[in-house]
Amino acid sequence: MRNIAIYGNRYQDGYFGLLREFFAALEKRDFRVSVAEDFACYLSENGIDLSGSMNTAACLPEDTECVISIGGDGTFLGAAEWVGDREIPILGINTGHLGFLASYSLEETEELVDVVACDKGVIEKRALLEIRCEAMPEGFWPYALNEVAVLRGETASTVTVHAEVDGYFLADYMADGLVVATPTGSTAYNLSAGGPILMPTLECSVISPIAPHSLTMRPLVVGGDSEIRLTTSSRVEYSRVSLDGRYFMMACGRDELRIRKAGFSVKVLRRPDASFSRLLRNKLLWGRR
């Protein structure tokens, strides 16, 4: 891979020295590099020179073979939106917090550059969720790599989420909300809501209520090809729909949210020596005393 693009966030304090080394290593290996426009401006403002073989890009260049995301898991989700349905592999460098999707650190620059240059990484296909809803604003990206969440609106009252799976009524969840997560997102909001951890390559989704009024309402794993339909009722007019943290409002009792597996996937480029079980041990400290 020679044509790469860089996507990052504006929270890199403490990493500028390592970022200089990273970009110098890319230039030394003769990569053709495009840097997302906003990230390029941020780097320039902080004294990192991107002249020479590097360009800035508002849109992802057509000849891109690999995208490198610099930040946390939230930045990786932004990189996935930048890539869209083109299925270009994304490699994550973690400068954030937990980092389930970002498998490298900037201290490993030489290794990760070699992985990209010599095609040594392992590519995993990760499923996304696609939504349909008349309340969705124009231009809103209707896909989620982690989860779709239906949440109560501007109120402390609970919301009732009416759920159907494949045309059959499932339940009315009286709760703070409902999360529909992919296997990739099972370690995110779903995990905080008490949902199970799923191996990331499984073909399924998990429906997890958030702080349900009835403790008998537990998370449910459904097939990857299932269609989930949700409507809401509440004391207020609107409830919130969140896709990986991006949100819009839908009308209670009127709008319907349809969720199903997207027709394309996100390709995660991970280190060749990594495994999901190792990730769980390292990130969640499984087995540590």
N, C-alpha and C positions, 0 to 999 in steps of 0.2 A: 504494500500500500504506500503510495507516494503523495496522493492528493488528500490532504486532511483538513478538517475545519475544527476550530476551537470555540467552545461555548462556555461561558463562565458567569459568575455572579459578582456583585460589587462588595463582597465581604471577605477580602483577602488580606486584611491587616495581619502582619506577622509572617506573610508568605512571599513578600516581594523579592527577597534575595533568591529564594528557591524558584520563583517564577522566571527570573532572569536566567538562571541556569537551565531551566526547562526549555525556554525558547532558544537559547544558544545551542542546546543539544539538537533540537529540531533543525536548526539552520545548518549545523555541522553535518547532518545526515542527508542534506539536500532534499528535504520535504518541500512540497509546494503547499503553503499554509495560508488558509483564510481564517480570520478571526471575526467572530460576531461583532457587529458594529458597536453595540453598547459596551461590551466587554473591552473592546479595543480602546474606546474612549477612556474608560476607567483606568486601564493600564497606562495609557499615555499621560493621564492626569497625575499618575504616581511615578513617573519617571522611567517607565519601561518602554524602550524604543522598539517599535515593530517595523521599522523600515527594512529595506533589503528585499528578501524573497517573500515577505509576508504582506498579505493584503487584508483589508477590512471588507466585510460583507454584511449587507442588510438581510439578504436572503441566502440560503444555503446554495453554494455553487453546484451546477449540474454534474461536474466531474468528481465530486467528493466521494472518496472511498471509505473514509472513516471519520467519525466525529469524536472528539475528546471533550468530555465535560469536566470542568474544574469547579468544584463546590461540594455541596452535600447531595443527599438524595433529591431534595427539591429542585436543585439545579439540573440534575439528571432528568427529572420529569420535564423541565423546560426544554432541554436538549431534544427529548423525544418529540415534543410538539414541533420544534424547529425542523426536525427530520421529516415529520409527517408520515405519509404512507410509503415512503421511498425505501424503507427497510435497509438503511445504511447502518452498519455496526456502530455502536456507541461504547466507548471506553470511559469509565469514570475514575477521576482522580479526587480523592476525598480531602477537602479542606474544611468540611463541616463537622457534624457531630457523629452520629452512629455509622452511617454510610453502608447500608446493605447493598446498594447498587454500585457504589463507587469502590472498586476493589484495590486501587493503588493509592499511595501517598506520593507527594512531591519529592520526598527523600529517595524514592525509587526511580528517579528520572531515567537513568541509563537502562534499567531493565525494561521499563514500559515502552521506551522509544524503540528498543530492540524488538519487543513483542509486535509492535505495529509495523516496523520496517520489514521484518522477516515473516510476517503472518504466523506468529507462534501462538496467538491467543486462541481461546475456545469460544465459539459463538453459540449463545443460547437464545432461542426464540421465546419471547414472552408475550402472552396474550394481552390484549386490551379490551376494554368495554366500550361499546358505542351506545349513545343515547339518542332518543328522539323525543322531542317535547315542543309543543307549539309556543311555549313561553320562552324558549331559548333565544337569546338575542342574536341578531345577524352578525356573522363573523366569529361566533363562539366556536372554539374547537371541540367537537362533540365526543371526544375520546378520553379515556382515563387508563393509565397504566397501573395505578394503585387501586383506586376505589371511586365509586359514586356514592355520595352520602346525601340523604334527605334529612334535613334538620329543622327544628322548630324555628319560627321567624323571630321578629323583634319582640320577644316575650319570654317570661320565665315559665309559662304554661307548657305542658306536654303537647306533643303532636300525635295524632293517630294516623299511622301509615297503613293503608289497605294494600296488601300484597297478593299478587297472583303469579303463579309460575306455570308457564306453558298453557295458559288459559284456565287453569284451575285455581280457585280461591285457596290461599295459604293461611292467612291470619290477618287480623287487625292488631297492629303493634301500637300500644299506647306507651310512648317512650319519649326521650329527648331527641330521638331520630333513629335512622336505620342506615347501616352501611352495607353496600354490596361490593365486595372486594375480589380482585383477581388473586391468584396464588402469589404473584409478586407483591401485591399489597397486603397480603395476610400478616406481614410483620409490621405494618404501619397502623392506621386508625383501627383496623379490625382487631389487632392484638390488644390495643388499649381498651376496646369494647368487650374483651373477654372471648374473642373468636379464636379459632385454632390456627396454628402455623401450618401452611401447606407447602409442599415441595414446589418450587417455582415453575417447573415444566408440566405440572398436572393440567388436565383439561377440565376445569371446574371453576365455580365461583362460590363464595360463601356469603350468606345473608346473616348479619349480626345486628341485633337491636342495641341501641345505646341507652343505658340506664332504664331498662323496661320497668313499667309499673308492676308487672307480674313476673316474679322470679322464675316461673316455669317456662318463659319464652327464651329459648336458647338458640345459639347460632345453628344454622343449617347449611350444609354443603349441597349444592345442586350441580347438575351437569353443565359442562362448558358450552353446550349448544342451546341451553334453555333460554327462553325469553321471560324476563321479569317485568311485570307492570305494576307501577306504584301510583296511588293517589293519596291525598292527604285531607284531613279535616282538623280544625283547630279553632280556638277562640279568636284568632286573628285571621286576617284575610290571606296572608301569604306564608309559605314555608320556603326554606332555602335549599337549593340543590347545589352541591359542591362536587366538582370533578378535580381530584388531585389539588384541592385548595382554590381552584377557580370556581366562581359561583354565579348563579342568577336566582331570581325569585320566581316561584310558580304559585298560581292561585289555588288555595285550598278549596276542594270540592268541585273544581272545574278542570284544571289541567291534569293530564296524565303523563307520566314518565315511563318510557319503554327502554329497557336495558337488554342488550345482548352482546355476544362476542363480536368484535370488529373483524372485518375481512382482511386485515393485515396484522403483522406483529412488529414488536420492537426487538431488534437484535442486540443483545448485550454481549460485548466483547470482554471476557473475563480472563484473568490470569490462568495460565495452563496448570498451575499447581493448586488451584482453588477447588473447593467443593462446598455445597450448601451446608453440610454437617459441620465442616470446619468453620464456616462463617457463623453458624449458631454458637459454637463454642467460644469463638473469639469475641463476637459482638454482645452476646447475652450472658457470657461467662458461665456457660453450662459446665457442670462438673467441677467448678472452682470451689475452693474452701478457704 
